Amino acid sequence: MAEAEFARTEASNVAATIMIICEYARKDVDLKMTELRHEFDDVVIEDVHRHIGHRYCLEIFIAEGSGERILGLIGRVRGMRGIQQVKAIFMPL
């Protein structure tokens, strides 16, 4: 389910996939993403980092746990400079 649909449910525990696109040239974003990964390691169970062409990076976080905590992570990512796009998919557990 998409983020807006998830916000209308009463599910407390979820699994989520969070896909993030940022510019490859922004090395500061990579460092901030690592910091967030560690700050939210109670819910982030896996992350993947891949280059897409010569301009973009794709970061994928797989998360499981409190929906509120995962939404907090997404909010922090969206608040970062250098982030081009953030998409999340949720599955109630």
C-alpha positions as CSV (number, residue, x, y, z in Angstrom):
1,M,0.0,0.0,0.0
2,A,1.2,3.5,-0.7
3,E,2.1,6.0,2.0
4,A,-1.2,7.9,1.9
5,E,-3.2,4.7,2.1
6,F,-1.1,3.5,5.0
7,A,-1.7,6.7,6.9
8,R,-5.4,5.9,7.0
9,T,-5.0,2.4,8.5
10,E,-4.6,1.4,12.1
11,A,-1.7,-0.9,11.5
12,S,1.1,-0.5,14.0
13,N,3.7,-2.9,12.7
14,V,4.6,-2.9,9.0
15,A,7.2,-4.0,6.5
16,A,8.2,-1.2,4.1
17,T,10.4,-0.6,1.1
18,I,11.7,3.0,0.8
19,M,13.3,4.0,-2.5
20,I,15.4,7.2,-2.6
21,I,17.0,8.9,-5.6
22,C,19.8,11.4,-5.2
23,E,22.5,13.0,-7.4
24,Y,25.7,11.0,-7.5
25,A,27.8,14.3,-7.1
26,R,26.3,15.0,-3.7
27,K,28.7,13.1,-1.5
28,D,27.3,14.7,1.6
29,V,24.0,12.9,1.0
30,D,25.8,9.6,1.1
31,L,27.2,10.4,4.5
32,K,23.9,11.6,5.8
33,M,22.2,8.5,4.6
34,T,24.7,6.3,6.4
35,E,24.0,8.3,9.6
36,L,20.3,7.9,9.2
37,R,20.7,4.2,8.6
38,H,22.5,3.9,12.0
39,E,20.0,6.1,13.8
40,F,17.1,4.0,12.5
41,D,18.8,0.6,12.7
42,D,16.0,-0.6,15.0
43,V,13.7,-0.6,11.9
44,V,16.0,-0.7,8.9
45,I,16.8,-4.3,8.3
46,E,18.6,-4.0,4.9
47,D,19.8,-1.2,2.6
48,V,21.1,-1.3,-1.0
49,H,23.0,1.4,-2.7
50,R,23.4,1.4,-6.5
51,H,24.5,3.9,-9.1
52,I,22.1,4.6,-12.0
53,G,24.1,5.9,-14.9
54,H,26.6,8.6,-14.2
55,R,24.3,11.1,-12.5
56,Y,22.1,9.3,-9.9
57,C,22.2,6.9,-6.9
58,L,19.4,4.7,-5.8
59,E,19.2,3.9,-2.1
60,I,16.7,1.3,-1.0
61,F,15.9,0.8,2.6
62,I,13.9,-2.3,3.7
63,A,12.3,-1.7,7.0
64,E,10.2,-3.6,9.6
65,G,8.7,-2.4,12.8
66,S,6.6,0.5,14.1
67,G,4.8,2.4,11.3
68,E,5.3,5.6,13.2
69,R,9.0,5.1,13.4
70,I,9.3,4.2,9.7
71,L,7.3,7.3,8.8
72,G,9.7,9.3,11.0
73,L,12.6,7.9,8.9
74,I,10.9,8.9,5.7
75,G,10.3,12.4,7.0
76,R,13.9,12.8,7.8
77,V,15.0,11.6,4.4
78,R,12.6,14.0,2.7
79,G,14.0,16.8,4.7
80,M,17.5,16.3,3.5
81,R,19.0,18.5,0.8
82,G,20.1,16.7,-2.4
83,I,17.2,14.2,-2.4
84,Q,15.5,14.0,-5.7
85,Q,12.6,11.6,-5.0
86,V,11.3,9.3,-2.2
87,K,8.8,6.6,-2.7
88,A,7.6,4.1,0.0
89,I,5.4,1.0,-0.1
90,F,3.9,-0.5,3.1
91,M,2.6,-3.9,4.1
92,P,0.8,-4.3,7.4
93,L,2.0,-7.2,9.5
